[in-house]
């Protein structure tokens, strides 16, 4: 109720402990603070904040238009309500290496458990689209090193994402990943791998926790949690799944409302008022003010 019961340092420790177990962490992407609470309620052990979703919420394309302070403010709203460790998309660090360093500290202050930085140029694009442009390996090494050096809490997880597979090939992507680990990255996010063979090759070559991006409509086949765990991956990421589901439901609702003139047929598909209030913890607030939860819900609510 009101806020999380754990500290950011505790959640960072928990995140690293869970990554060290060898079990796969399934990590859905939250849309907002409320959906982060739902992710926790449904038994997941970590949550994610996607840069693509945070941009789309502002009706912006995922090309680096959002700022580090915008993202940090949204992140703080999410970490306030969930005891799950939250990993965030740090895009390219929002500028030069010094910007990446500042971003790390903003994200630490926002209560996040970790972030990932990618090796695209600042005007970036979705990792599963063609035509990506990368910075040099040396420049990304500087970016990672600046971010690692800026940490004030060693528990804050720094993950390096490489988009090199689609631009320079698998071998180059692996070599980049190794260089980023040497520069201070704790984990690696190899983006847009083509098949299970490539996932396995990355696992064999890189000896840190690995993230598999299971985004829909992308380059990679949607592998199951069991398949990814067998491949030795530590995180299965579902960055935009909830956002796409929610928007699909909204559009269907709008079509129905326009066609029927009523939402009556949609009621069975809606979250009930009682479930909404349960997630929000309405009843718990009576500890502060007995007038908050002194009502009876209408039948069927």
N, C-alpha and C positions, 0 to 999 in steps of 0.2 A: 504494500500500500504506500502511496505517495512517492516512494523512491526505492531503489535497490537496497538490499541489506548487506551487500558486500562492497569492499573497496576495489578500486581499479587494480591495485597491486595484487589483491587476492585473485581477481579474475584473470590477470596475466599469468600468475603462477598456475592456476587451474588449466588454462589453455595449453601451456607448455607441458603440463603433466599428461593431459589427454592426448596430445600429439605424440608423446613418448611411449604410449601404451602399445602402439602397433595396430590398434583398432582404427577403422575408418570413421572419421567424423563427417556426418552429413550436415552440410551447412546451408540452410535456405537463406535467401536474401530477403531482408525485411523491407517493407515499403515505408513504414513509419513506426513510431513508438508502439502503437497498439498491435501491429502485426508482429513486432519483436516479442511482445508479451505472449501472443498466441504461439509463436515458435517455441517459446519456453514451456508453455502449458502443454504442448503436444510431445514433450519429451526429448527434443533436440538438445544437443550439448554445446552448441555454439551458433552464432548468427553472423550475417554478413550485411554490409552496406555497399551496394553497387554504385559506381560512379555513373553508369548508364541510367540507372533508376533515379538517382538523385538529380541528374540533368533532366530526364524526361518529366519528372514531377514539376519542374519549372518550365516545361514545354520547350526544352532546348535539346538539340542533338548532342550526341556523345562525342564531341570533338574538342574538349578542353575548354569550354566556355565558362564552366563553374569555377569558383575561386576556393582557395583553401579555407578561408574563414567561413564561407557559406556551408561547406561540407562539414567543418568542425562543429558549427552550430547545430546542424541537423543531427550529427553523431551524438552530441551531448544530450539531446532530447531522448535519443534511443537508450543510451547507457544509463540514464536516470531511472528507467523503469524495469530493466531486466538484469538478472544476476548471471546471465550467460556472458561468456567472453564474446566480444564483437570484433571482427576483422573488417577493415574498411579498405576500399579502393582508393589509393592515393594518386591515381593517374600517373603523370610523369613527374610528380613532385611540384607541379605548378610553376615551373620556371627553371632557373639555374640551380646548381648544387646547393647554394645557400638558401634557395627557396625550399628545396627538399628538406634541409635541416630545420627550417622554421616549421614546416608542415609536421614533421615528427613531433615537435614540442606542442604544437596546437592539438594534435591528436592524442598525445599523452594527457594533456589537460582536459580533453573531452571524455576521458575515462575509457578509451578504447584499449583492447588487448593487443592489437597489432595492425599493421597496414602492409599493402604491397605497392611497390614502385615498378613502373614498366620502362622499357627501353625504346619506346617510340619517341618521335619528335613531339614538341609541345602541341602542335595542331594535330592531335591524334585521331584515330578512328577506332571503331569497335574491332576487337581482336579477331573476329570471325569474318571480317570483310577483306576484300582484296585491296591492293594498292597502298599498303602500309609503308611508312618510311621510318627507319630506325636511326637513332644516334649511333655514333661509333661505340665500339666496346669500351674504349678508354673513357669516353664521356660518361657512359652509364656506370662504370666503375667509380668515377668521381662522385656521381649522384648517390650511389649506394654508400660509399664511404662517408660522405658528408652526413647522410641520414643516420648511419650507425654511430658516428661520433657525437651527434647532437642528442642522442638519447640520455635522459637523466635516470631512467629506470631500465636496468638491464633486462628486466622481465618483459618489456615491450617487444613484441615479435616483429622483426623486419623481414619481409618476404620480397624477393626480387621476381618480377614477371619478365619473361622474355617472349617477344613476338617474332623471334628470328626464324622459327620454323617455316613460315610462309614466305619469307623474304630471302633468306640465305641458306635454308635447308636444315635438316635435323642435326647433322654433325656440328654445324656452326652454332646452332641453338644450345647444344650441350656444352660446347666450349665456352660460350658466353655465360651460361649458368654457373659453371665452375669458377669463372673469374669473379662473378658477383658474390659467390659464397666466400671466396678468398678476401673480398673487399668488406665483408661484414654481414652479408645476408644470412639469416637463420633458416630460411626455407625458400623454396623455388616454386614458381607458378609457370609451367611451360604452356603457353597459349596455343590453341588450335592445332593440336597433334592430330594426325590423320587416322590412326587406327591403333589397335591393341599392341601391335608390334612396336610402334613408336613410343607408346606409354611405357612398355617394358624396357626399351632401350634407354629411355631417360632414367628409369628407376635403377637400372644396372650401373649407370655412369655417375649418378649424383647422389651423394650420401648425406642428404638432409631431408627433412619432411617435404613432401611434394603434394601439390594441389592439382586436382583434375577439374577442369571447368566443364560442367555438364549443361551448358546453356542450350536452349532450344533453337532449332533452325540454324545451327552453326556448322562448322567444319568437322567436328568430332561426332562419332556415333554416341548415342546416349547409353553409356554403359551402366549396368546395375551396380548397386553398392557392393554386392558380393564379388562381382568381376573386378571392381577397382581395388577392393581389399586384397584379393588374390594377386593383383598386380603390384601390391606393396605400396599403394598410395595412402596418404594420411588424411586428406580432405577431399570430399566430393562436394563441389560447389554448384548451387542452383541459384544463380544470381538474379535472374529476372522472372523466375517461374511464378511467384506470387503476384507480381506486378501484371504479368500477362493474363493470369487467371482473373484477377480483379477487373481489369479493363475489358476483358471479354464478357464478364458478367454485367458490367455497367452498360456496355453497348447493347447487349441482349435486353436488358431492362428498359433502356430508352426506346428500343424498337417496339417492345410490348406495350409500353405506356402510350406511345404515339398511336399504335394501331388499335388498342382496346379501350383507351380512355380511362383505364384503371390498372392498378398494380395487383389486383386480387389474385390473378393466376401465378404471380411471382412469390407469394407469401411462403409456400413450402421450401423455396430455395434461399430464403433470407435467414440470417442469424436472428434469433429471437431477442426481444428486449431483455428477457431474463438472463440469457447467456451474455449479452453485452454487459449488463450490470454485474454479473458474476466476474467477468474478466477485469472490469474496472475496479472491483472490490468495494462497491457501494456500501455494503453492510459494515465493512471495516472502518469506514469513516465516522461511524457513530461513536467511536472511542474519542473523537475530537468534538463532535457536535451531534447530539441525539436527534436533531431535526433533519439530518441528512437522509436517513433511511428509516423513516417512520410511516411509510406508505405501503399499500398492498398493490401488487401489479394487477392489471386487468386480466381477465381470463384469456388464455392463449398467448400471452405476451412472452 
